[in-house]
Amino acid sequence: MRRSRHGDYLEVVAPDASSGREDVVSTSLVGLSADLSSLVEANAPSVVRIEGRRRSASSGVVWSADGLIVASHHAVDADEQVPVGLHDGRGATAKVVGRDPGSDLALLRTDASGLQPPRWSDGGSRKPGELVLALSRPGRSARARLGILSAVASEWRSPSGSRFESYLETDVALHPGFSGGLLLAADGAALGVNSAGVLRGASVAVPAAVVKRVAEALLAHGSIRRGYLGIGTQSVALTPDLRSSTGQGAALIVLSVQPDSPAARGGLRLGDVLLRAGEDTLTHPGTLVPWLDAEKVGRELRLRVLRAGEERELVVVVGERTAA
């Protein structure tokens, strides 16, 4: 198909059938259509229906052949007797093994066997504009939607503070059953689990690496370890004198300290101003989040604190808070 621009309008000229170009275009489209259909057919058994809410069903992805399923935390209200619909029409019930609200994932176990996990991505680099397929199962049959990766980034923090090894956003509409469904690359690799609960209003996929890390932790412990200090903070601008002496324009003021918390035991007080954690400058509450990752639990955190106009150093041992 040839396009040419004339003034303010675009003229589209159909190809000359005698040239053979129309056949080439048709053949390419038929081939693409067949490839997409094959991807859906091959991966539909890996997507199940999750009736985790009274009025609407969501989707889930098979994690293991012996009955483990990954679903969206926000779409599963109950922890026991969750109805599940398999690709072959069988029904099963599931119980929640564990949840991670931060990544919006829940791990369920059913009594079903012989299930088919997808081929998860090995974490290779992806680029915006790549074609993707979103598979869901809000009813008895699988539903497929074609889209593109609209945004890709390296390590990312969700609004709740959870660490994502990468960020994947698509232009796939948030249709019924979208959450908990499977996101496929054009090569058939499972890129992640679709979620409408990670970032409000965005079609985000929880990347395969995060799914693996969270599912393994939930299977082993039933929960995700989270660091815990026991303080409430708010960003505050520093005075010109303090900016000059500390070398930073903002810091965190401590608005609350929970009794017998790691912060309280470390000597933090209401009204303290937090300047640095280790070598990191603290300018807003999110800058503390990396110090609350699972691997930081039980470790010492050195805080540079401004109290009554004087700088001092306090040492707090990061505690553990189990995700609800």
C-alpha positions as CSV (number, residue, x, y, z in Angstrom):
1,M,0.0,0.0,0.0
2,R,1.5,3.3,-1.1
3,R,0.9,6.6,0.7
4,S,1.6,10.1,-0.7
5,R,0.9,13.5,0.9
6,H,-0.9,16.3,-1.0
7,G,-1.2,19.5,0.8
8,D,-3.3,18.9,3.9
9,Y,-4.6,15.4,3.1
10,L,-3.1,11.9,2.8
11,E,-3.8,9.9,-0.3
12,V,-3.7,6.1,0.1
13,V,-3.2,4.1,-3.1
14,A,-4.1,0.4,-3.2
15,P,-1.3,-1.8,-4.6
16,D,-1.4,-3.0,-8.1
17,A,-2.5,-6.6,-8.0
18,S,-0.5,-7.4,-11.1
19,S,2.7,-6.5,-9.3
20,G,2.2,-9.2,-6.7
21,R,2.7,-6.8,-3.8
22,E,-0.8,-7.4,-2.5
23,D,-0.2,-11.1,-2.2
24,V,3.0,-10.4,-0.2
25,V,1.0,-8.2,2.2
26,S,-1.8,-10.8,2.5
27,T,0.7,-13.6,3.1
28,S,2.5,-11.6,5.8
29,L,-0.7,-10.8,7.6
30,V,-1.9,-14.4,7.4
31,G,1.4,-15.6,8.8
32,L,1.3,-13.2,11.7
33,S,-2.3,-14.1,12.4
34,A,-1.4,-17.8,12.5
35,D,1.6,-17.2,14.7
36,L,-0.5,-15.2,17.2
37,S,-3.2,-17.9,17.3
38,S,-0.5,-20.6,17.9
39,L,0.9,-18.6,20.8
40,V,-2.6,-18.4,22.4
41,E,-3.3,-22.1,21.8
42,A,0.1,-23.1,23.3
43,N,-0.2,-21.0,26.4
44,A,-4.0,-21.0,27.2
45,P,-3.6,-24.1,29.4
46,S,-1.3,-22.1,31.7
47,V,-4.1,-19.5,32.5
48,V,-6.9,-20.3,34.9
49,R,-10.0,-18.6,36.2
50,I,-10.0,-17.4,39.8
51,E,-13.3,-16.7,41.4
52,G,-11.8,-14.8,44.2
53,R,-14.5,-12.2,44.5
54,R,-18.2,-12.5,44.8
55,R,-19.2,-10.5,41.7
56,S,-16.3,-10.9,39.3
57,A,-13.7,-13.4,38.3
58,S,-10.0,-12.7,37.7
59,S,-7.2,-14.9,36.2
60,G,-4.3,-16.9,37.5
61,V,-1.1,-18.4,36.0
62,V,0.0,-21.9,36.7
63,W,3.2,-21.9,38.7
64,S,3.8,-25.7,39.0
65,A,2.4,-28.8,37.5
66,D,1.3,-30.1,40.9
67,G,-1.2,-27.4,41.6
68,L,0.5,-24.1,42.5
69,I,-1.0,-21.0,40.9
70,V,0.0,-17.3,41.0
71,A,-2.8,-14.8,41.2
72,S,-3.4,-11.1,41.9
73,H,-3.6,-10.4,45.7
74,H,-6.2,-7.7,45.3
75,A,-8.5,-10.0,43.3
76,V,-8.6,-12.8,45.9
77,D,-10.6,-11.9,49.0
78,A,-10.8,-15.3,50.8
79,D,-7.9,-17.5,51.9
80,E,-9.8,-20.9,51.7
81,Q,-12.1,-22.6,49.3
82,V,-11.3,-20.3,46.3
83,P,-13.0,-21.7,43.2
84,V,-10.6,-22.2,40.2
85,G,-11.5,-23.0,36.6
86,L,-9.0,-24.9,34.6
87,H,-8.5,-24.8,30.8
88,D,-10.0,-28.2,30.2
89,G,-13.3,-27.3,32.0
90,R,-12.4,-29.0,35.3
91,G,-13.1,-27.1,38.5
92,A,-10.9,-27.1,41.6
93,T,-10.7,-25.3,44.9
94,A,-7.6,-23.5,46.2
95,K,-6.2,-22.2,49.4
96,V,-3.9,-19.2,49.7
97,V,-0.3,-20.3,50.6
98,G,0.8,-16.7,51.1
99,R,0.4,-13.1,49.9
100,D,2.6,-10.1,49.0
101,P,0.4,-7.0,48.8
102,G,3.5,-5.0,47.7
103,S,3.8,-6.9,44.4
104,D,0.1,-7.6,44.3
105,L,0.8,-11.4,44.2
106,A,-0.8,-14.3,45.9
107,L,0.3,-18.0,45.7
108,L,-2.6,-20.5,45.7
109,R,-2.5,-24.3,46.0
110,T,-5.1,-26.5,44.4
111,D,-5.7,-30.3,44.5
112,A,-5.4,-30.4,40.7
113,S,-2.4,-32.0,39.0
114,G,-1.0,-32.3,35.5
115,L,-1.1,-28.5,35.1
116,Q,1.0,-26.7,32.5
117,P,3.3,-23.8,33.6
118,P,4.4,-21.3,30.9
119,R,7.9,-20.9,29.7
120,W,9.0,-18.0,31.9
121,S,11.3,-15.3,30.5
122,D,15.0,-15.5,31.4
123,G,15.0,-11.7,32.0
124,G,16.5,-10.7,28.6
125,S,16.2,-7.0,27.7
126,R,12.9,-5.8,26.2
127,K,12.2,-2.6,24.3
128,P,9.1,-0.3,24.0
129,G,7.2,-1.1,20.9
130,E,7.6,-4.9,21.1
131,L,4.4,-6.9,20.4
132,V,2.9,-8.6,23.5
133,L,-0.2,-10.8,24.1
134,A,-2.2,-10.6,27.2
135,L,-4.0,-13.9,28.1
136,S,-6.8,-14.0,30.7
137,R,-9.6,-16.4,31.6
138,P,-12.5,-14.4,33.1
139,G,-14.9,-17.1,31.8
140,R,-14.6,-20.7,30.6
141,S,-12.4,-19.9,27.6
142,A,-9.2,-17.9,27.3
143,R,-9.3,-14.3,26.2
144,A,-6.4,-12.8,24.2
145,R,-5.5,-9.2,23.6
146,L,-2.7,-7.9,21.4
147,G,-0.7,-4.9,22.4
148,I,2.7,-3.4,22.7
149,L,5.2,-2.7,25.5
150,S,4.5,1.0,26.0
151,A,7.2,1.5,28.8
152,V,10.2,-0.5,29.9
153,A,12.6,0.5,32.6
154,S,15.2,-1.1,34.8
155,E,14.8,-1.6,38.6
156,W,11.7,0.2,39.9
157,R,9.9,0.8,43.2
158,S,6.2,0.4,43.3
159,P,4.1,3.1,45.1
160,S,4.1,0.7,48.1
161,G,7.9,0.5,48.1
162,S,8.2,-3.0,46.7
163,R,11.3,-3.6,44.6
164,F,10.8,-4.7,41.0
165,E,13.7,-6.0,39.0
166,S,12.2,-4.2,35.9
167,Y,9.2,-2.2,35.0
168,L,6.8,-3.4,32.2
169,E,3.8,-1.4,31.1
170,T,1.6,-2.2,28.1
171,D,-1.2,-0.5,26.2
172,V,-3.5,-3.4,26.8
173,A,-6.9,-2.3,28.1
174,L,-7.8,-3.2,31.7
175,H,-10.6,-5.6,30.6
176,P,-12.5,-7.9,33.0
177,G,-10.3,-10.7,34.2
178,F,-7.1,-8.8,33.2
179,S,-5.5,-9.1,36.7
180,G,-3.6,-12.3,37.3
181,G,-3.4,-13.1,33.5
182,L,-0.3,-13.9,31.6
183,L,1.8,-11.4,29.5
184,L,3.5,-13.1,26.6
185,A,6.3,-11.9,24.3
186,A,6.3,-12.5,20.6
187,D,8.8,-15.3,21.1
188,G,6.4,-17.1,23.5
189,A,8.2,-16.3,26.7
190,A,6.1,-15.4,29.7
191,L,7.1,-11.9,30.6
192,G,5.1,-11.6,33.8
193,V,1.7,-11.6,35.5
194,N,-0.7,-8.7,34.5
195,S,-2.0,-6.5,37.4
196,A,-4.3,-3.6,37.7
197,G,-3.4,-3.3,41.4
198,V,0.3,-2.3,41.2
199,L,-0.1,1.1,39.7
200,R,-3.5,2.7,39.6
201,G,-4.9,3.1,36.1
202,A,-1.9,1.4,34.4
203,S,-1.6,-2.0,32.7
204,V,1.5,-3.2,34.5
205,A,3.0,-6.7,34.5
206,V,4.8,-8.0,37.5
207,P,8.0,-9.2,35.8
208,A,8.9,-12.9,35.7
209,A,11.9,-12.3,38.0
210,V,9.7,-10.8,40.7
211,V,7.1,-13.6,40.3
212,K,9.8,-16.2,40.8
213,R,11.3,-14.4,43.9
214,V,8.0,-13.8,45.5
215,A,6.5,-17.2,44.8
216,E,9.5,-19.0,46.2
217,A,9.5,-16.9,49.3
218,L,5.7,-17.4,49.8
219,L,6.1,-21.2,49.3
220,A,9.0,-21.3,51.8
221,H,7.7,-18.9,54.5
222,G,4.1,-17.9,53.7
223,S,5.1,-14.3,53.7
224,I,7.6,-11.7,52.5
225,R,10.1,-10.3,54.9
226,R,9.9,-6.5,55.2
227,G,12.2,-4.2,57.1
228,Y,10.7,-2.1,59.9
229,L,11.8,0.9,61.8
230,G,8.6,2.1,63.5
231,I,8.6,5.8,62.5
232,G,6.5,8.2,60.6
233,T,8.3,10.8,58.6
234,Q,7.6,13.8,56.4
235,S,9.9,15.8,54.1
236,V,10.9,19.2,55.4
237,A,12.9,22.0,53.8
238,L,16.0,23.1,55.7
239,T,16.9,26.6,56.5
240,P,19.7,28.4,54.5
241,D,22.1,27.9,57.4
242,L,21.4,24.2,57.7
243,R,21.6,23.8,53.9
244,S,25.0,25.3,54.1
245,S,26.2,23.2,57.0
246,T,24.7,19.8,55.9
247,G,25.0,20.2,52.2
248,Q,21.4,19.3,51.5
249,G,18.2,21.3,51.0
250,A,15.7,18.9,52.5
251,A,15.5,16.1,55.1
252,L,12.9,13.9,57.0
253,I,11.3,15.1,60.2
254,V,10.2,12.3,62.5
255,L,6.5,12.8,63.3
256,S,5.9,9.6,65.3
257,V,7.9,6.8,67.0
258,Q,6.2,3.6,67.9
259,P,6.9,2.4,71.4
260,D,9.4,-0.5,71.7
261,S,10.1,-0.3,67.9
262,P,13.6,-0.6,66.4
263,A,13.6,3.2,66.1
264,A,12.7,3.7,69.8
265,R,15.3,1.3,70.9
266,G,17.9,3.0,68.8
267,G,17.2,6.4,70.4
268,L,15.2,8.2,67.8
269,R,12.8,10.8,69.2
270,L,9.8,12.8,68.0
271,G,11.1,15.9,66.1
272,D,14.4,14.5,65.1
273,V,15.5,15.4,61.6
274,L,17.0,12.6,59.5
275,L,19.7,13.7,57.2
276,R,21.3,10.5,56.0
277,A,21.0,6.7,56.1
278,G,24.5,5.3,55.6
279,E,25.8,7.3,52.7
280,D,22.3,8.1,51.2
281,T,20.8,11.5,51.6
282,L,17.3,11.4,52.9
283,T,15.0,14.0,51.3
284,H,11.6,12.3,51.1
285,P,10.1,9.2,52.8
286,G,10.8,7.1,49.7
287,T,14.5,7.5,50.2
288,L,14.3,5.3,53.3
289,V,12.5,2.4,51.5
290,P,15.7,0.7,50.1
291,W,16.9,0.3,53.6
292,L,13.8,-1.8,54.4
293,D,14.4,-4.6,51.9
294,A,14.4,-8.2,53.2
295,E,18.2,-8.5,53.2
296,K,18.5,-5.5,55.5
297,V,16.5,-7.1,58.4
298,G,18.7,-7.6,61.4
299,R,21.4,-5.3,60.1
300,E,22.6,-2.0,61.7
301,L,21.5,1.2,60.0
302,R,23.6,4.3,60.8
303,L,21.4,7.4,60.8
304,R,22.8,11.0,60.7
305,V,20.3,13.0,62.8
306,L,19.8,16.6,63.5
307,R,18.6,17.2,67.0
308,A,18.3,20.7,68.6
309,G,20.5,22.1,65.9
310,E,23.3,19.6,66.4
311,E,24.2,16.6,64.2
312,R,24.7,13.2,65.8
313,E,24.8,9.6,64.7
314,L,22.4,6.9,65.9
315,V,22.5,3.2,65.1
316,V,19.2,1.4,64.6
317,V,18.9,-2.4,64.0
318,V,16.3,-2.9,61.2
319,G,13.4,-5.0,62.5
320,E,11.1,-7.3,60.6
321,R,7.5,-6.8,59.7
322,T,5.6,-9.6,58.1
323,A,3.3,-8.6,55.2
324,A,-0.4,-9.1,56.0
